[in-house]
Amino acid sequence: MKTEIFSGKAFSSNIDRETEKLVERFVSIQGRKPKLLIIDPTQSEETKVYGRSKIRKADRLGIETFPLFLTSPDSNGNPLEIMENIISEVNPDGIIVERPYPFWLDSFYIEQIIPEYLDIEGISIKSQGKNMIGYPYILPATADAAMRIILSLGEDHSKNVCIINRSTIVGRPLAMALLNKDFTVTMCHSKTRDLKSITRASDIVVSAIGKPGYITADFISEGASLIDIGTTEVKGNIVGDIDYNSVLGKAAFVTPVPGGVGPVTTSVLFSNMMKASIDRIEERLNF
């Protein structure tokens, strides 16, 4: 069997073209560029590198960015107050909060502070609630990217999907989105027994566990589609959860790491931001 190798670059470029049109429309109505606030509390050099790549992409799309680097409360005051003040000062059209959150920053309060209409990551309490009851507005970007890729395959919506992740930004929102489209979903995690028997019975396997090369050919059925969301640095290289060479010839479709889901995730963030911004403008104009 010939395995189709997904191109995140080609897929995301289609999303970017639509986003550019929305940016042009925004500027023509508002008379200014859309503004994105990027809050980074991680104090991680790796996250800063990723953040700079977002800033470069935003610049190419015509979006103005405002990075805010938070440090611990001991040296920088109350971080939640700082976030509220900067949101008020910048008056952005979208907000990103980089992960992982440090121990001194409570994710629950962050998700309350960010207004739903600025939540382009789908992490606010309201956004998550809407997704859970089947009325999604904005999905978390990685889950959204995986969903778009799965739908692009033209798969029969009755197919079985195994998601190896249960986080609130990947596994759970993706599971709900798939269920809403009539896929049959099994969610697995670190305590799941006999994972192989579940993945082998699945038409689509989505992995986001951060274990390099963990999913090998003996985990999958012939003709399965594989979505690799895992990213781990190994000897200076970014490696996914799926043993890429092992599954070639057995899987029908696989997303590589790097160059697969990652580029789509970044494009989805900006797409979500501009769609939400245009929706707000149209609501105001039609009021």
Protein Blocks (a to p, Z undefined) as FASTA:
>chain_A
ZZddddfklmmmmmmmmmmmmmmmmmmmnopacddddddfkopaklmmmmmmmmmmmmmn
opacdddddddfklnopfklmmmmmmmmnopabdcddddddfklcfklmmmmpcfklmmn
opafklmmmmmnopafbdcfklmmmmmmmmmnopafkbccddedjbfklmmmmmmmmmmn
opacddddfklghkllmmmmpfbdcddehpghklcfklpcehiacddfbdcdeehiacdf
bdfklmgojambdcddehilmmmmmmmmmmmmmmmmmmmmmmmmmZZ
